[in-house]
Amino acid sequence: MDRIRRLALLGVWGLFAIFPVYWMAITAFKEQRDIYQGPFVVPGVDFQPTLQSWEYIAGTGRDQILLGFGNSVLFAAVSSFLAVVIGAFAAYGLARYKYRFGPFTNSDLSFLIVSQRIMPPIVAVIALFAMFRFVGLLDTHFGMILVYTWFNLPLTVFILTDFMSRIPVEIEHAAAIDGYGKFDQIRKVMLPLAMPGMAAAYLLSFFFVWNDFLLALMLTFRDAQTLPIVITALSAQMEPRWWLISAIGLLAIIPPALAAIVLDRFMERQVLRGGIR
């Protein structure tokens, strides 16, 4: 009975989670009249599928969509990587050394760092706009990678500090006896053991950057626009083209889904490897 109840709950949750994606998928193959005269649910039964959205994506709107898609992939992949690398070294320092600046200790420093992520981005976006305009980084790829790295760095430091503090310090002592210097201890011992945590931090950072709207809206105009801005431009018109928005939304799901699948398998292998060690 308990098994049936669990399966029923999982089934209801699965339908609840999948139905919005299914609705977006069938909307991407509808014509305008099918959207506004519906609801139509089953392709080929209560409406005839069409490829007009995909013809627009492959034709008239290709350049704009590819620009936003490429920028989103670039910003998410590079800024998340930089945030994880820099955050790993910062987290190692907080996990292995004791600091005191007046009344502030490691826990205070950790809270100060993570508070930068707790702060809503809208609080800092005006100051960022003024700074970027002054130094000429508005609507540039380097500027967006820089701001997204800053945006995700507190999160990676917070995650990896706790993860690295759980790795026994005796492993580093053994590496030191084998002749490893401090940098080699970090690079060849600590970072491989911390790979599952780094993969989780990278995945979260990737999602935050991929879904970001506010920073891209305020700091880009044309060359560095991301996919959420492109989608919003379609929905902000006098009559939103839901069929196009749904089709581009399907494309927007692909990179995060691939990242989640690849990093999930990577984390599983790293955990098993660590257990074998």
SULGIBEL-V774279 format. One record per backbone hydrogen bond with DSSP energy under -0.5 kcal/mol. NH is the residue of the N-H (numbers start at 1). CO is the residue of the C=O. Records with the same first field share a line. If there is no record, write none. Layout:
NH: CO / CO
This chain:
5: 1
6: 2
7: 3
8: 4
9: 5
10: 6
11: 7
12: 8
13: 9
14: 10
15: 11
16: 12
17: 13
18: 14
19: 15
20: 16
22: 18
23: 19
24: 20
25: 21
26: 22
27: 23
28: 24
29: 26
30: 27
35: 31
36: 32
37: 33
43: 41
44: 47
45: 42
46: 42
47: 42
49: 47
50: 29
55: 51
56: 52
57: 53
58: 54
59: 55
61: 56
62: 59
65: 61
66: 62
67: 63
68: 64
69: 65
70: 66
71: 67
72: 68
73: 69
74: 70
75: 71
76: 72
77: 73
78: 74
79: 75
80: 76
81: 77
82: 78
83: 79
84: 80
85: 81
86: 82
87: 83
88: 84
89: 85
90: 86
91: 87
92: 88
93: 89
94: 90
95: 91
96: 92
97: 93
99: 97
101: 104
102: 100
104: 101
109: 105
110: 106
111: 107
112: 108
113: 109
114: 110
115: 111
116: 112 / 113
117: 114
118: 114
119: 115
123: 120
124: 120 / 121
125: 121
126: 122
128: 124
129: 125
130: 126
131: 127
132: 128
133: 129
134: 130
135: 131
136: 132
137: 132
138: 132
139: 219
140: 137
144: 140
145: 141
146: 142
147: 143
148: 144
149: 145
150: 146
151: 147
152: 148
153: 149
154: 150
156: 152
157: 153
158: 154
159: 155
160: 156
161: 157
162: 158
163: 159
164: 160
165: 161
166: 162 / 163
167: 164
168: 166
171: 168
172: 169
173: 169
174: 170
175: 171
176: 172
177: 173
178: 174
179: 176
180: 175
185: 181
186: 182
187: 183
188: 184
189: 185
190: 185
191: 186
193: 189
194: 190
195: 192
198: 194
199: 195
200: 196
201: 197
202: 198
203: 199
204: 200
205: 201
206: 202
207: 203
208: 204
209: 205
210: 206
211: 207
212: 208 / 209
217: 213
218: 214
219: 215
220: 216
225: 222
227: 68
230: 226
231: 227
232: 228
233: 229
234: 230
235: 231
236: 232
237: 234
241: 234
242: 240
244: 241
245: 241
246: 242
247: 243
248: 244
249: 245
250: 246
251: 247
252: 248
253: 249 / 250
254: 250 / 251
255: 251
256: 252
257: 253
258: 254
259: 255
260: 256
261: 257
262: 258
263: 259
264: 260
265: 261
266: 262
267: 263
268: 264
269: 265
270: 266
271: 267
272: 268
273: 269
274: 270
275: 271
276: 272
277: 273
